[in-house]
Amino acid sequence: MNASGCKCTTQKELEELNSEDCSANIVITKSCTLSSRTGNTVDEFGKNTKWFSEIPHGTINSNGLCNLGIDFYIEYGLTRNKHNKQYYISVAGTSLSEKITILRRIVNNPGCCDLVELNFSCPNIKQEDFLPEWVVIDEGLKKIEDVFPNLKYGVKLPPLFNKYQWRSMANVLNNKRNIMYVSCCNSIPNGYFPSDNGGVIEPRGGFGGIGGLYLKPISLANVKVYNKLLHPKIIIYGCGGVKTPEDVMDFKKCGAAGVQIGSWLMEEGSVADKFNYISDNTLKG
Ligand code: DHB
């Protein structure tokens, strides 16, 4: 599947992923909010900004949750031609209560998606709480399971870096009833890469989420550790720097059941060709 945020915001982008000619078996949307947002993609004068850039071994972005709003992604899910593919809606919102409101709309539109992916770790909007990620995720998932006892979901995890953090997160996830999968990992927050005048991206002083090859060994470590720590019913998807069949194999060796492709989709070239290249050259199983 694609990684949420990469070529999955507009109808045209979703149609390309969802097309019969593209071997992606799951299509996931851009992380959405209740209403549509331009995020960091336009400045205060309405001029388009450079919010994404390739850098030597990966990418940096500060998109700021530019998306078409939950109603669009529900409508797309209800009207798309299924082509035997699953459709997941990535839910962000800018607060827990906004997440709940978005989820209520999803629940009230049965069949609009196969699963939701909950994103608690958008690094490019104003962060108002400074609690450890597993505390935020624990509070969020408890509340969501309370309000929607039958809603199954996946969670996009932030990259974590040591045993204490991994154990704390695994403990939180193992205690949830309705979790189906985790995706490891979201981008590394607040990287910077200089250009001749400031950073290579414009919003937030040039600071943004890092993806691509920089992320790969970090994601592999997260996958490997969670493969040991998480309850086996929780599927693990690898996400970080996938561009070749060898990358997919590396994630599988660490225990991933599948992968999400992110930064690579942002490069020049057809999304379908990229998925087809990977699936034609990767052994199943
Ligand atoms: C954005 C970036 C992320 O890494 C994420 O998980 C969600 C949103 C963004 O900038 O829009």
Residues whose N, C-alpha, C, O or C-beta is under 5 A from the ligand:
A	BS01	DHB	S31 S62 N63 G64 L65 C66 N119 S121 C122 P123 N124 N186 S187 G209
